[in-house]
Every structure is written in C-alpha cells, then in structure tokens.
Amino acid sequence: MTNIPFRGTGIALITPFKIDGEIDWNALEKLIHFNIDNGVNYLVSLGTTGESVTLSIEEKKRVWEFTSKIVNGRIPLVAGIGGNNTAQLINTFKEFDIIGYDAILSVSPYYNKPSQEGIYHHFMKIAESSPLPIIIYNVPERTASTITAETILKLAKANEKFIGVKEASGNFAQCMQIVKDKPDGFLVISGDDITTLPMISFGMDGVISVVAQAFPKEFSEMVNESLSGNFLDARSLHFKLLDFMNLFFAEGSPAGVKAALHILGISENVVRLPLVPVSDDLYKKIKAANSAFSK
C-alpha cells in the first residue's frame, strides 16, 4: 500500500466567495495560511465543503491551481474529484493538473443509487484512470447509498491505488469492521467531526474535518493527543470544541463554518444557492460560542 502521510487532521476547505458570489482568492489564501500555520496535516480542495457542485469546470481548475500554488508543498494536498457519471469522471482525471497534489478524494456515486456491484466497478474503473492514489469517500447522508464495509475492503484489496477511506457514515460497527479487516497501510479516516475521538480510540487514523478549519490548532491537538493514546487530554479538547461541532451543522454545511470564518475575519458569510447562510439566530449563537471559547 502506498505510504502517503494522511494521518492526523485533514481540512475540508471551504471555497470563500465575495459578496457578489465570485471566488474570493485573498480569503482562500488567508485560510490556507491560517490552517498550515496552526498545525494541520493536510488539506482537501473542493470536497463537499468546498461547494464543488456549484463551481464551473473552469472555476474548479483555477481553485486547484491556486491552492497548489499557495500551499507550495508545505503539507500534502488532496483534490476532491467525484461524481455519478463514471465516464465523465474519467475525462476529468485526464484534464486534471496533478502538480502539487498527492491524492484524490472521490465520493461514492450519488442520486443513481447503484448497487454494491455498481459502486465497486465504478471505483475500479476510476482507479484505472486516476493519476494519483485514491481515498474513497463514503457519505450516505448525501449520496443516498452506503458503501458497505465489505465493498470498501474488497476495493482496498483489489487495487493498491486505494489508500484509504473517508468514513462519514457515523456507523461505528461498519468502521470497526473496516479497521479490523483492512490491509496494512490502508487508512480509515473519520468524515464526522463529532465522532473523531471515539473512532480514533478503536484504530482510525484521524479526520477530514470541517470544524477544524476555524479552530485548526485546538482540533489538531485533540486529534494528535487521541492518536498518541492521551485520551484524557483529548477529551478535554473535544468538549471544548463540542458546541461548535453541533452548531456548525445545525442548518447545513458549510453555512455554519462560513459564519464562523466570517466572525474570525477570514472570509465573507456567503454561500451559493441552493445553499443559504445560517439564520441570524444561529449566527449569534456561533458568535457567542466563539467569544466564550476565546476567553
């Protein structure tokens, strides 16, 4: 299995927008520096949190190129490239400029609701075309179908290009099964911020986090303490962050974290339709939680 360092805290980066809805390149640069300077292990560009489905192909290319330029090799970088049209996805891989990138995060096909056999063949087909190692992304809440533990393990054992899975099912039994039976070196990464600590306790390798981009230092410390087996210290940090883990997802993601980043002075509180910003009430709760956190 390919040994690439995606253990620890990965960040599912937002795509910052200006008030007029255009991409805010200055804010994106500020966000990247903020996270790297505060100790995260790697970044993910244009996953679900990056609102990738609302970006044009040209915008995606510009975001990937810009992000690679700003990161400048300081930490590993992952590109979110997934979809429910296998043939179209293969063409995207052919056009993708891999400079500065270390892996692909690819979500399970959504809307089509394929069988496990269809999911398996989809990923095997993209493995033939992907220029980089692949992290499988299982997120049933968004895709309307689950990649079972059996299918994930089958893929992990079928092709060394699959180096890990981002597990956002929240299903502890499924995650434990994968950890128990996975090939050596295959990473099992939490895609659910609030369950990261307990999932690391039984052998998962870290998280690709939404919340951490607003609190990278504290979240990274929590993950590092957990990975080191220092669960008392990790638990204290977990509870310090718990309110944000709940508030940020109360009205959908990434609206919650974008509100927080606006409060922190990093980016505007703007999402693209069909998403909308958080309500005034939730914004005030996030602001109050941040004030208490900062004391």
NORGIVEN-V526590 format. One record per pair of residues at least 4 apart in sequence whose ideal C-beta (glycine too) atoms are under 8 Angstrom apart, sorted by the first residue. I is the first residue (numbers start at 1). J is the second residue. D is the distance in Angstrom with one decimal. If there is no record, write none. Layout:
BEGIN
{{I/J/D} {I/J/D}}
END
This chain:
BEGIN
{{1/160/5.8} {1/163/6.2} {1/183/5.9} {1/184/6.3} {1/185/3.2} {1/186/5.7} {2/133/5.0} {2/160/6.3} {2/161/7.7} {2/163/5.1} {2/185/7.5} {3/185/6.3} {4/76/6.6} {4/102/5.7} {4/103/6.1} {4/133/6.2} {4/163/6.1} {5/41/6.9} {5/42/7.3} {5/76/6.0} {6/10/6.4} {6/41/7.3} {6/42/5.8} {6/76/6.5} {6/78/7.4} {6/102/8.0} {6/103/6.8} {6/135/7.0} {6/163/7.3} {6/164/6.3} {6/187/5.7} {6/189/6.8} {6/205/7.4} {6/206/7.5} {7/41/6.9} {7/187/6.7} {7/205/4.7} {7/206/5.3} {7/227/7.2} {8/40/7.7} {8/41/3.5} {8/42/7.6} {8/205/7.8} {8/206/4.5} {8/220/7.1} {8/223/5.7} {8/224/6.7} {8/227/6.8} {9/39/7.8} {9/40/4.9} {9/41/5.2} {9/42/8.0} {9/206/5.9} {9/207/6.0} {9/209/6.1} {9/212/5.5} {9/216/7.4} {9/219/6.1} {9/220/4.5} {9/223/4.7} {9/224/7.8} {10/40/7.1} {10/41/6.3} {10/42/4.7} {10/43/6.9} {10/44/5.6} {10/78/7.0} {10/189/7.0} {10/206/6.8} {10/207/6.7} {10/208/4.1} {10/209/6.8} {11/35/5.2} {11/40/5.2} {11/42/7.5} {11/43/5.0} {11/44/6.4} {11/208/7.4} {11/209/6.2} {11/212/5.7} {11/213/4.8} {11/216/7.0} {12/44/5.1} {12/47/4.8} {12/48/7.1} {12/49/3.9} {12/50/7.2} {12/208/5.3} {12/209/6.4} {12/210/5.3} {12/213/7.4} {13/28/7.7} {13/31/6.7} {13/32/7.5} {13/35/7.9} {13/43/5.7} {13/44/6.3} {13/45/5.7} {13/46/7.7} {13/47/7.7} {13/49/6.7} {13/50/5.7} {13/67/7.4} {13/213/6.5} {14/31/7.2} {14/49/5.7} {14/50/6.2} {14/51/7.4} {14/213/6.9} {14/254/5.0} {14/257/6.3} {14/258/5.9} {14/261/6.9} {14/267/7.1} {15/23/6.3} {15/28/7.1} {15/46/7.1} {15/50/4.6} {15/51/5.3} {15/52/7.7} {15/55/6.7} {15/63/6.3} {16/23/7.1} {16/24/4.1} {16/27/3.6} {16/28/5.2} {16/31/6.6} {16/258/7.9} {16/261/7.6} {16/266/7.7} {16/267/3.8} {16/268/6.7} {16/270/7.8} {17/21/5.5} {17/22/6.6} {17/23/6.2} {17/24/5.8} {17/267/7.9} {17/268/6.4} {17/270/4.2} {17/271/7.2} {17/272/6.6} {18/22/5.0} {18/23/7.5} {18/24/4.7} {18/268/6.1} {18/270/6.9} {19/268/5.9} {19/270/6.3} {21/270/6.7} {21/272/6.3} {23/28/7.1} {23/59/6.4} {23/62/7.4} {23/63/6.8} {24/28/6.4} {24/267/6.2} {24/268/6.4} {25/29/6.4} {25/66/6.2} {26/30/6.4} {27/31/6.2} {27/266/6.2} {27/267/3.9} {27/268/7.0} {28/32/6.4} {28/63/7.5} {28/66/6.7} {28/67/7.1} {28/70/7.5} {28/267/7.9} {29/33/6.5} {29/66/7.8} {29/70/5.1} {30/34/6.1} {30/266/5.5} {30/267/7.5} {31/35/6.5} {31/213/6.6} {31/261/7.0} {31/266/5.6} {31/267/6.5} {32/36/6.3} {32/43/6.8} {32/67/6.7} {32/70/4.8} {32/71/6.2} {33/37/5.7} {33/70/7.3} {34/38/6.4} {34/213/7.9} {34/216/6.8} {34/266/6.4} {35/40/4.7} {35/43/6.7} {35/212/7.7} {35/213/5.7} {35/216/4.7} {36/40/6.6} {36/43/7.8} {36/71/7.2} {36/74/5.5} {36/75/5.9} {38/216/3.8} {38/217/4.1} {38/220/6.8} {39/216/6.5} {39/217/6.0} {39/220/4.5} {39/221/7.6} {40/75/7.0} {40/212/6.5} {40/213/8.0} {40/216/5.0} {40/220/5.5} {41/75/6.4} {41/76/7.4} {41/206/7.1} {41/220/7.3} {42/75/5.3} {42/76/4.1} {42/77/6.7} {42/78/6.4} {42/102/7.6} {43/67/7.1} {43/71/6.5} {43/75/6.6} {43/76/7.8} {43/77/5.5} {43/78/7.0} {44/49/8.0} {44/50/7.9} {44/77/8.0} {44/78/4.4} {44/79/7.7} {44/80/5.9} {44/105/5.6} {44/208/5.7} {45/50/6.5} {45/63/6.3} {45/64/5.8} {45/67/4.5} {45/77/6.7} {45/78/7.0} {45/79/5.5} {45/80/6.5} {46/50/4.1} {46/52/4.3} {46/55/7.2} {46/60/6.0} {46/63/5.9} {46/64/6.8} {46/79/6.5} {46/80/4.4} {46/81/7.8} {47/52/6.8} {47/80/3.7} {47/105/5.7} {47/107/7.8} {47/137/7.5} {47/208/7.3} {48/52/7.1} {48/80/7.4} {48/107/7.2} {48/139/7.1} {48/142/6.4} {48/253/7.6} {49/210/5.3} {49/253/6.2} {49/254/4.7} {49/257/7.3} {50/55/7.7} {50/63/7.4} {50/80/6.5} {50/254/7.9} {51/55/6.7} {51/254/6.8} {51/271/6.6} {51/272/5.7} {51/275/7.0} {52/60/6.6} {52/80/5.9} {54/272/4.1} {54/273/7.6} {54/275/7.9} {55/59/4.1} {55/60/5.0} {55/63/6.9} {56/60/7.1} {57/61/6.6} {58/62/6.5} {59/63/6.3} {60/64/6.3} {61/65/6.2} {61/95/7.8} {61/97/7.4} {62/66/6.0} {63/67/6.0} {64/68/6.4} {64/79/5.8} {64/96/7.4} {64/97/6.9} {64/101/7.4} {65/69/6.4} {65/97/6.6} {66/70/6.4} {67/71/6.1} {67/77/6.8} {67/100/7.8} {68/72/7.9} {68/77/6.3} {68/99/6.0} {68/100/3.0} {68/101/6.5} {69/100/7.4} {71/75/6.5} {71/77/5.3} {71/100/6.4} {72/100/7.7} {73/100/6.7} {76/102/4.4} {76/103/7.3} {77/100/5.7} {77/101/5.2} {77/102/5.8} {78/101/7.0} {78/102/6.6} {78/103/4.8} {78/104/6.9} {78/105/5.1} {78/135/6.7} {79/96/6.8} {79/101/5.2} {79/103/7.8} {79/104/5.7} {79/105/7.1} {79/132/7.8} {80/104/7.8} {80/105/4.8} {80/106/7.7} {80/107/7.5} {80/137/8.0} {81/89/7.0} {81/92/5.8} {81/93/6.8} {81/96/6.5} {81/104/5.2} {81/105/7.4} {81/106/5.9} {82/89/7.0} {82/105/7.2} {82/106/4.2} {82/107/3.5} {82/108/7.6} {82/109/7.9} {82/137/6.4} {83/88/6.3} {83/89/4.8} {83/92/7.5} {83/107/7.6} {83/109/7.1} {84/109/4.0} {84/110/5.2} {84/111/5.5} {84/112/5.0} {85/89/6.2} {86/90/6.6} {86/109/7.5} {86/122/5.1} {86/125/5.5} {86/126/6.8} {87/91/6.9} {88/92/6.6} {89/93/6.8} {89/106/7.7} {89/126/5.8} {90/94/6.8} {90/125/6.9} {90/126/6.4} {90/129/4.5} {91/95/6.6} {92/96/6.2} {93/104/7.8} {93/126/7.0} {93/129/4.6} {93/130/5.4} {93/131/6.3} {94/129/6.9} {96/131/6.8} {98/131/5.0} {98/132/5.9} {101/132/6.1} {102/132/6.7} {102/133/7.5} {103/132/5.3} {103/133/4.7} {103/134/6.9} {103/135/5.7} {103/163/6.6} {104/130/5.4} {104/132/5.1} {104/133/7.2} {104/134/5.0} {104/135/7.0} {105/134/7.8} {105/135/4.8} {105/137/5.4} {105/166/6.3} {105/208/7.4} {106/123/7.3} {106/126/6.3} {106/130/7.7} {106/134/5.6} {106/135/7.3} {106/136/6.5} {106/137/6.1} {107/137/4.2} {107/139/6.4} {107/142/7.7} {107/143/6.6} {108/119/5.9} {108/122/8.0} {108/136/7.4} {108/137/6.5} {108/138/5.9} {108/139/7.2} {108/143/5.0} {108/145/6.6} {108/147/5.1} {109/114/5.5} {109/118/7.5} {109/119/6.7} {109/122/5.6} {109/143/7.0} {109/145/7.7} {110/142/6.4} {110/143/3.9} {110/144/6.4} {110/145/7.7} {111/143/7.8} {111/144/6.8} {112/118/7.8} {113/144/5.6} {113/145/5.0} {114/118/3.1} {114/119/5.3} {114/122/6.7} {114/145/6.7} {115/119/7.1} {116/120/6.2} {116/147/7.6} {116/148/5.9} {116/150/7.3} {116/151/4.8} {117/121/6.5} {118/122/6.2} {119/123/6.6} {119/145/7.3} {119/147/5.6} {119/151/5.8} {120/124/6.2} {120/151/5.5} {120/154/6.2} {120/155/6.4} {121/125/6.1} {122/126/6.7} {123/127/6.2} {123/134/7.4} {123/136/6.4} {123/155/5.4} {123/162/7.3} {124/128/7.2} {124/155/7.2} {124/158/6.6} {124/159/6.6} {125/129/7.3} {126/130/5.6} {126/134/7.1} {127/134/6.2} {127/159/4.8} {127/161/4.5} {127/162/6.7} {130/134/5.5} {130/161/6.3} {133/161/5.6} {133/162/7.5} {133/163/4.3} {134/161/5.5} {134/162/5.3} {134/163/6.8} {135/162/7.9} {135/163/6.3} {135/164/4.7} {135/165/6.6} {135/166/5.7} {135/187/7.3} {135/189/7.0} {136/147/6.8} {136/152/6.3} {136/155/6.4} {136/162/6.1} {136/164/7.3} {136/165/4.4} {136/166/7.1} {137/165/7.5} {137/166/4.6} {137/168/7.3} {137/191/7.0} {138/146/6.7} {138/147/4.3} {138/152/6.9} {138/165/6.1} {138/166/6.9} {138/167/5.5} {138/168/6.3} {138/169/5.6} {138/191/7.5} {139/143/5.8} {139/166/7.7} {139/168/4.1} {139/169/7.4} {139/191/6.1} {140/144/7.2} {140/145/6.5} {140/146/4.4} {140/168/7.7} {140/169/5.4} {141/168/7.2} {146/169/6.1} {146/171/7.9} {146/174/7.9} {147/151/5.1} {147/152/5.5} {147/165/7.8} {148/152/7.0} {148/174/7.3} {149/153/6.1} {149/174/4.8} {149/177/4.1} {149/178/5.1} {149/181/7.7} {150/154/6.2} {151/155/6.4} {152/156/6.3} {152/165/5.3} {152/178/5.7} {153/157/6.3} {153/177/7.9} {153/178/6.4} {153/181/5.4} {153/182/6.4} {154/158/6.0} {155/159/6.9} {155/162/5.1} {156/162/5.3} {156/165/7.6} {156/182/5.8} {156/183/5.4} {156/186/4.7} {157/183/5.8} {158/162/7.7} {162/186/7.3} {163/185/7.4} {163/186/6.7} {163/187/6.2} {164/186/5.9} {164/187/3.1} {164/188/6.7} {164/189/5.8} {164/205/7.3} {165/178/6.7} {165/186/7.7} {165/187/7.3} {165/188/5.9} {165/189/6.8} {166/189/4.9} {166/190/7.7} {166/191/4.4} {166/208/5.3} {167/171/7.9} {167/174/7.2} {167/175/5.3} {167/178/7.0} {167/188/6.2} {167/189/6.8} {167/190/6.3} {167/191/5.8} {167/192/7.7} {167/199/7.9} {167/204/7.5} {168/190/7.6} {168/191/2.9} {168/192/5.3} {169/174/5.7} {169/175/7.4} {169/192/8.0} {170/192/5.1} {170/195/6.1} {171/175/6.4} {172/176/6.1} {172/195/7.6} {172/198/7.5} {172/199/7.4} {172/202/8.0} {173/177/6.5} {174/178/6.6} {175/179/6.4} {175/188/6.5} {175/190/7.9} {175/199/5.9} {175/202/7.6} {175/204/6.4} {176/180/6.1} {176/202/5.8} {176/203/8.0} {177/181/6.3} {178/182/5.5} {178/188/5.3} {179/188/5.3} {179/202/6.3} {179/203/4.2} {179/204/6.3} {182/186/4.3} {182/188/6.4} {187/205/4.6} {187/206/8.0} {188/203/7.2} {188/204/4.7} {188/205/5.8} {189/204/6.7} {189/205/5.6} {189/206/5.7} {189/207/6.3} {189/208/5.7} {190/195/6.2} {190/196/4.6} {190/199/4.7} {190/200/7.5} {190/204/5.7} {190/206/7.0} {190/207/4.3} {190/208/7.5} {191/207/7.4} {191/208/5.8} {192/196/7.0} {192/199/7.7} {192/207/7.9} {193/207/6.6} {193/209/5.2} {193/210/6.1} {193/211/4.6} {193/212/7.4} {193/245/4.9} {193/248/7.8} {194/242/7.4} {194/245/4.4} {194/246/7.3} {195/199/5.3} {196/200/6.3} {196/204/8.0} {196/206/7.6} {196/207/4.3} {196/209/7.2} {196/222/7.6} {196/223/6.5} {196/226/7.3} {196/238/7.9} {197/201/6.7} {197/222/6.8} {197/226/5.3} {197/231/7.4} {197/234/5.6} {197/235/6.8} {197/238/4.8} {198/202/7.4} {199/204/4.3} {200/204/5.2} {200/205/7.6} {200/206/7.0} {200/223/7.1} {200/226/4.1} {200/227/6.0} {201/226/7.0} {201/231/6.6} {205/227/7.8} {206/223/5.5} {206/227/6.8} {207/212/7.3} {207/223/6.1} {209/213/7.2} {209/219/6.1} {210/248/6.3} {210/249/7.8} {210/253/5.6} {210/254/6.5} {210/256/7.9} {210/257/5.3} {211/215/6.5} {211/219/6.3} {211/241/6.5} {211/244/5.4} {211/245/5.5} {211/248/5.6} {211/257/6.6} {212/216/5.4} {212/219/3.6} {212/220/6.7} {213/257/6.4} {213/261/7.3} {214/244/7.1} {214/248/7.9} {214/257/5.7} {214/260/4.3} {214/261/5.8} {214/264/6.4} {215/219/5.2} {215/241/6.2} {215/244/6.7} {215/293/7.7} {216/220/5.7} {217/221/6.4} {218/222/6.5} {218/237/5.8} {218/240/6.5} {218/241/6.2} {219/223/6.5} {219/237/7.8} {219/241/6.2} {220/224/6.1} {221/225/6.2} {221/237/5.7} {222/226/6.4} {222/234/5.3} {222/237/3.7} {222/238/5.6} {222/241/6.7} {223/227/6.2} {223/234/7.8} {224/228/6.3} {225/230/4.3} {225/231/7.4} {225/233/4.5} {225/234/3.9} {225/237/6.7} {226/230/7.4} {226/231/6.5} {226/234/4.2} {230/234/5.9} {231/235/5.8} {232/236/7.0} {233/237/6.8} {234/238/6.1} {235/239/6.4} {236/240/6.5} {237/241/6.5} {238/242/6.4} {240/293/7.1} {241/245/6.0} {242/246/6.6} {243/247/5.9} {243/289/4.8} {243/293/7.9} {244/248/5.6} {244/260/7.1} {244/286/7.5} {244/289/6.2} {244/293/7.6} {245/249/7.4} {246/250/6.6} {247/256/6.0} {247/282/6.8} {247/285/5.9} {247/286/5.2} {247/289/6.1} {248/253/6.6} {248/256/3.3} {248/257/5.1} {248/260/6.7} {248/286/7.5} {249/253/5.5} {249/256/5.9} {250/256/6.5} {250/278/7.6} {250/282/5.8} {251/255/5.7} {251/256/6.6} {251/278/4.9} {251/279/6.4} {251/282/5.6} {252/256/7.4} {252/275/6.6} {253/257/6.7} {254/258/5.3} {254/271/6.8} {254/275/7.8} {255/259/6.6} {255/271/5.6} {255/275/6.0} {255/276/7.0} {255/277/5.7} {255/278/4.8} {256/260/6.8} {256/278/5.9} {256/282/7.3} {256/286/6.8} {257/261/6.2} {258/262/6.4} {258/267/6.8} {258/268/8.0} {258/269/5.6} {258/270/7.1} {258/271/6.1} {258/277/7.1} {259/263/6.5} {259/269/5.5} {259/277/6.8} {259/278/4.9} {259/282/7.2} {259/283/5.1} {259/286/5.1} {260/264/6.3} {260/286/5.5} {260/290/6.5} {261/266/4.4} {261/267/4.7} {261/269/8.0} {262/266/7.5} {262/267/6.2} {262/268/6.1} {262/269/3.8} {263/286/6.5} {263/287/5.3} {263/290/5.5} {264/290/7.3} {269/277/5.3} {269/278/8.0} {269/283/7.5} {270/277/7.1} {271/275/4.1} {271/276/6.6} {271/277/6.1} {277/283/7.6} {278/282/4.2} {278/283/5.3} {278/286/7.2} {279/283/6.9} {280/284/6.5} {281/285/6.7} {282/286/6.3} {283/287/6.3} {284/288/6.2} {285/289/6.3} {286/290/6.3} {287/291/6.5} {288/292/6.5} {289/293/6.1} {290/294/6.3} {291/295/7.1}}
END
